[in-house]
Amino acid sequence: MSRRRGVMSDQFKEELAKELGFYDTVKKEGWGGIRSRDAGNMVKRAIEIAQEHAKK
């Protein structure tokens, strides 16, 4: 069973991290350094953005 990779671009993930306030952690420790709560909030925000674009 393979995992889906690359659904969100790195640039988009970095923009979300900046918006949500944990970009410094990403830069210092990489994506593995963020809390699961932050990862969940990032996915939640990405879904919100996708839904906004789908309405247009």
DSSP file (Angstrom, degrees, kcal/mol; ACC not computed):
  #  RESIDUE AA STRUCTURE BP1 BP2  ACC     N-H-->O    O-->H-N    N-H-->O    O-->H-N    TCO  KAPPA ALPHA  PHI   PSI    X-CA   Y-CA   Z-CA
    1    1 A M              0   0    0      0, 0.0     2,-0.2     0, 0.0     0, 0.0   0.000 360.0 360.0 360.0 121.7    0.0    0.0    0.0
    2    2 A S        -     0   0    0      1,-0.0     2,-0.3     3,-0.0     0, 0.0  -0.634 360.0-126.9 -96.0 153.7    1.6    3.3   -1.1
    3    3 A R        -     0   0    0     -2,-0.2     2,-0.4     1,-0.0    -1,-0.0  -0.743  26.6-112.6 -95.2 144.8    1.1    6.6    0.5
    4    4 A R        -     0   0    0     -2,-0.3     2,-0.3     2,-0.0     3,-0.2  -0.631  40.5-170.9 -75.6 130.1    0.1    9.6   -1.5
    5    5 A R        +     0   0    0     -2,-0.4    -3,-0.0     1,-0.2    -1,-0.0  -0.889  54.0  23.6-121.6 151.8    2.9   12.1   -1.7
    6    6 A G        +     0   0    0     -2,-0.3    -1,-0.2     2,-0.1     3,-0.0   0.765  63.7 140.2  73.4  27.2    3.1   15.6   -2.9
    7    7 A V  S    S+     0   0    0     -3,-0.2     2,-0.4     1,-0.1    -2,-0.1   0.922  74.5  37.8 -68.0 -42.7   -0.6   16.6   -2.6
    8    8 A M  S    S-     0   0    0      3,-0.0    -1,-0.1     4,-0.0    -2,-0.1  -0.904  93.2-120.1-108.0 137.2    0.4   20.1   -1.4
    9    9 A S     >  -     0   0    0     -2,-0.4     4,-2.3     1,-0.1     5,-0.2  -0.337  22.2-117.5 -69.3 156.5    3.4   21.9   -2.8
   10   10 A D  H  > S+     0   0    0      1,-0.2     4,-2.4     2,-0.2     5,-0.2   0.879 116.1  55.2 -61.3 -37.6    6.2   22.8   -0.5
   11   11 A Q  H  > S+     0   0    0      2,-0.2     4,-2.2     1,-0.2    -1,-0.2   0.922 108.5  47.1 -62.6 -43.8    5.5   26.5   -1.3
   12   12 A F  H  > S+     0   0    0      2,-0.2     4,-2.3     1,-0.2    -2,-0.2   0.907 111.7  50.7 -64.9 -42.0    1.9   26.2   -0.3
   13   13 A K  H  X S+     0   0    0     -4,-2.3     4,-2.4     1,-0.2    -1,-0.2   0.901 110.2  50.1 -62.5 -40.3    2.8   24.4    2.9
   14   14 A E  H  X S+     0   0    0     -4,-2.4     4,-2.3     2,-0.2    -1,-0.2   0.898 109.1  51.6 -65.4 -39.8    5.3   27.1    3.8
   15   15 A E  H  X S+     0   0    0     -4,-2.2     4,-2.4     2,-0.2    -2,-0.2   0.912 111.4  47.6 -61.8 -42.3    2.7   29.8    3.2
   16   16 A L  H  X S+     0   0    0     -4,-2.3     4,-2.5     2,-0.2    -2,-0.2   0.905 109.8  52.6 -65.1 -41.2    0.2   28.0    5.5
   17   17 A A  H  X>S+     0   0    0     -4,-2.4     5,-2.0     2,-0.2     4,-0.9   0.894 110.7  47.9 -62.1 -39.6    2.9   27.6    8.2
   18   18 A K  H ><5S+     0   0    0     -4,-2.3     3,-0.6     4,-0.2    -2,-0.2   0.933 112.6  48.7 -64.6 -45.4    3.6   31.3    8.0
   19   19 A E  H 3<5S+     0   0    0     -4,-2.4    -2,-0.2     1,-0.2    -1,-0.2   0.871 115.3  44.1 -61.8 -38.1   -0.1   32.1    8.2
   20   20 A L  H 3<5S-     0   0    0     -4,-2.5    -1,-0.2    -5,-0.1    -2,-0.2   0.511 114.5-115.1 -90.9  -5.7   -0.6   29.8   11.2
   21   21 A G  T <<5S+     0   0    0     -4,-0.9    -3,-0.2    -3,-0.6    -4,-0.1   0.659  88.5  97.1  89.6  16.8    2.5   30.9   13.0
   22   22 A F     >< +     0   0    0     -5,-2.0     4,-1.6    -6,-0.2     3,-0.2   0.128  41.8 111.2-123.0  23.4    4.8   27.9   13.1
   23   23 A Y  H  > S+     0   0    0     -6,-0.8     4,-2.5     1,-0.2     5,-0.2   0.861  73.8  60.3 -63.4 -36.6    7.1   28.6   10.1
   24   24 A D  H  > S+     0   0    0      1,-0.2     4,-2.3     2,-0.2    -1,-0.2   0.894 104.0  50.5 -59.2 -39.8   10.1   29.2   12.4
   25   25 A T  H  >>S+     0   0    0     -3,-0.2     4,-3.2     2,-0.2     5,-0.6   0.910 109.2  51.2 -63.6 -42.2    9.8   25.7   13.7
   26   26 A V  H  X5S+     0   0    0     -4,-1.6     4,-1.8     1,-0.2    -2,-0.2   0.921 112.1  46.6 -61.4 -44.1    9.7   24.3   10.1
   27   27 A K  H  <5S+     0   0    0     -4,-2.5    -1,-0.2     2,-0.2    -2,-0.2   0.885 119.9  38.8 -66.5 -38.7   12.8   26.2    9.2
   28   28 A K  H  <5S+     0   0    0     -4,-2.3    -2,-0.2    -5,-0.2    -1,-0.2   0.913 136.3  13.2 -77.9 -43.9   14.7   25.2   12.4
   29   29 A E  H  <5S-     0   0    0     -4,-3.2     3,-0.3     1,-0.3    -3,-0.2   0.502  99.5-123.4-115.8  -8.0   13.6   21.5   12.7
   30   30 A G    ><< -     0   0    0     -4,-1.8     3,-1.6    -5,-0.6    -1,-0.3  -0.254  51.8 -52.6  84.6 179.4   11.9   20.6    9.4
   31   31 A W  G >  S+     0   0    0      1,-0.3     3,-1.2     2,-0.2    -1,-0.2   0.772 132.7  65.4 -66.1 -25.4    8.4   19.3    9.0
   32   32 A G  G 3  S+     0   0    0     -3,-0.3    -1,-0.3     1,-0.2    -2,-0.1   0.635  92.9  64.0 -70.1 -13.2    9.0   16.6   11.5
   33   33 A G  G <  S+     0   0    0     -3,-1.6    -1,-0.2    -8,-0.1    -2,-0.2   0.537  80.4  98.2 -89.1  -7.3    9.4   19.2   14.2
   34   34 A I  S <  S-     0   0    0     -3,-1.2     2,-0.1    -4,-0.2   -12,-0.0  -0.477  79.1-108.0 -82.6 155.2    5.9   20.5   14.1
   35   35 A R     >  -     0   0    0     -2,-0.1     4,-2.1     1,-0.1     5,-0.2  -0.414  23.8-118.3 -75.6 154.9    3.2   19.4   16.6
   36   36 A S  H  > S+     0   0    0      1,-0.2     4,-2.5     2,-0.2     5,-0.2   0.844 116.7  58.4 -62.5 -32.5    0.4   17.2   15.4
   37   37 A R  H  > S+     0   0    0      2,-0.2     4,-2.4     1,-0.2    -1,-0.2   0.911 106.3  48.1 -62.2 -42.1   -2.0   19.9   16.3
   38   38 A D  H  > S+     0   0    0      2,-0.2     4,-2.2     1,-0.2    -2,-0.2   0.901 110.8  50.8 -65.4 -41.1   -0.2   22.3   13.9
   39   39 A A  H  X S+     0   0    0     -4,-2.1     4,-2.2     2,-0.2    -2,-0.2   0.915 111.3  48.7 -62.1 -42.6   -0.3   19.7   11.1
   40   40 A G  H  X S+     0   0    0     -4,-2.5     4,-2.6     1,-0.2    -2,-0.2   0.903 110.7  49.8 -63.6 -41.8   -4.0   19.2   11.7
   41   41 A N  H  X S+     0   0    0     -4,-2.4     4,-2.4     2,-0.2    -1,-0.2   0.860 109.0  53.3 -64.8 -34.6   -4.6   23.0   11.6
   42   42 A M  H  X S+     0   0    0     -4,-2.2     4,-2.2     2,-0.2    -2,-0.2   0.922 111.0  45.1 -66.0 -44.2   -2.6   23.2    8.4
   43   43 A V  H  X S+     0   0    0     -4,-2.2     4,-2.3     2,-0.2    -2,-0.2   0.912 112.0  52.7 -65.1 -42.4   -4.7   20.5    6.7
   44   44 A K  H  X S+     0   0    0     -4,-2.6     4,-2.1     1,-0.2    -2,-0.2   0.923 111.2  46.2 -58.6 -45.5   -7.9   22.2    8.0
   45   45 A R  H  X S+     0   0    0     -4,-2.4     4,-2.4     1,-0.2    -1,-0.2   0.885 110.1  53.8 -66.7 -38.8   -6.9   25.5    6.5
   46   46 A A  H  X S+     0   0    0     -4,-2.2     4,-2.3     1,-0.2    -1,-0.2   0.891 109.1  49.2 -62.0 -39.8   -5.9   23.9    3.2
   47   47 A I  H  X S+     0   0    0     -4,-2.3     4,-2.5     2,-0.2    -2,-0.2   0.910 109.4  52.1 -65.4 -42.5   -9.3   22.3    3.0
   48   48 A E  H  X S+     0   0    0     -4,-2.1     4,-2.1     1,-0.2    -2,-0.2   0.916 110.8  47.7 -59.3 -43.9  -11.0   25.7    3.7
   49   49 A I  H  X S+     0   0    0     -4,-2.4     4,-2.2     2,-0.2    -1,-0.2   0.914 111.2  50.7 -64.4 -43.0   -9.0   27.3    0.9
   50   50 A A  H  X S+     0   0    0     -4,-2.3     4,-1.8     1,-0.2    -2,-0.2   0.897 110.6  49.4 -62.2 -40.6   -9.9   24.5   -1.5
   51   51 A Q  H  X S+     0   0    0     -4,-2.5     4,-1.3     2,-0.2    -1,-0.2   0.880 109.0  52.5 -66.8 -37.6  -13.6   24.9   -0.7
   52   52 A E  H  X S+     0   0    0     -4,-2.1     4,-0.6     1,-0.2     3,-0.2   0.908 111.7  46.1 -63.0 -41.7  -13.4   28.6   -1.2
   53   53 A H  H  < S+     0   0    0     -4,-2.2     3,-0.5     1,-0.2    -1,-0.2   0.815 107.9  57.2 -71.3 -30.2  -11.8   28.1   -4.6
   54   54 A A  H  < S+     0   0    0     -4,-1.8    -1,-0.2     1,-0.2    -2,-0.2   0.798 100.9  57.7 -70.5 -27.8  -14.4   25.5   -5.5
   55   55 A K  H  <        0   0    0     -4,-1.3    -1,-0.2     1,-0.2    -2,-0.2   0.750 360.0 360.0 -72.7 -23.6  -17.3   27.9   -4.9
   56   56 A K     <        0   0    0     -4,-0.6    -1,-0.2    -3,-0.5    -2,-0.2   0.469 360.0 360.0 -77.1 360.0  -15.9   30.3   -7.4
